[in-house]
Amino acid sequence: MTNTNATNLRKNLFTYLDSAIDYNDIINVSTKKGNAIIISETEYNSLLETLYLLSVPGMKERLKEGLNATVDDCEDFEW
C-alpha cells in the first residue's frame, strides 16, 4: 500500500494511477476530511466477486473444502 496526500497525488496523478493498474497497488490518499483509496478496476471487480461469493449460503465452506482438496479428490470433467 502506498500512502500519499492530496497535494502529492495531484502532482503525480498518472504515476499513482499507473502503479494501481500495473501492480495492483492500493493508494491511500490522506486529506483534511479523511482518507480515500484508489484501486485498479481489476482489484475492484475482484473484491466485488469475493463479496458476492461469500454472500451465497454455504459457499465459504465449499471454497475452503476446494482449497484443501487434493488432485485425487477431483473429478475429470468433459465439456
ChimeraX attribute file (.defattr): number of C-alpha atoms within 10 A of each C-alpha:
attribute: neighborCount
match mode: 1-to-1
recipient: residues
	/A:1	10
	/A:2	13
	/A:3	13
	/A:4	15
	/A:5	15
	/A:6	16
	/A:7	12
	/A:8	12
	/A:9	18
	/A:10	10
	/A:11	10
	/A:12	11
	/A:13	13
	/A:14	11
	/A:15	11
	/A:16	21
	/A:17	19
	/A:18	13
	/A:19	17
	/A:20	21
	/A:21	17
	/A:22	10
	/A:23	10
	/A:24	18
	/A:25	18
	/A:26	19
	/A:27	21
	/A:28	18
	/A:29	18
	/A:30	16
	/A:31	12
	/A:32	7
	/A:33	6
	/A:34	7
	/A:35	13
	/A:36	12
	/A:37	12
	/A:38	17
	/A:39	17
	/A:40	19
	/A:41	12
	/A:42	12
	/A:43	15
	/A:44	13
	/A:45	11
	/A:46	12
	/A:47	12
	/A:48	12
	/A:49	12
	/A:50	12
	/A:51	11
	/A:52	11
	/A:53	14
	/A:54	14
	/A:55	11
	/A:56	9
	/A:57	9
	/A:58	10
	/A:59	13
	/A:60	14
	/A:61	11
	/A:62	11
	/A:63	13
	/A:64	10
	/A:65	11
	/A:66	12
	/A:67	9
	/A:68	10
	/A:69	11
	/A:70	9
	/A:71	7
	/A:72	6
	/A:73	8
	/A:74	9
	/A:75	7
	/A:76	4
	/A:77	5
	/A:78	4
	/A:79	2
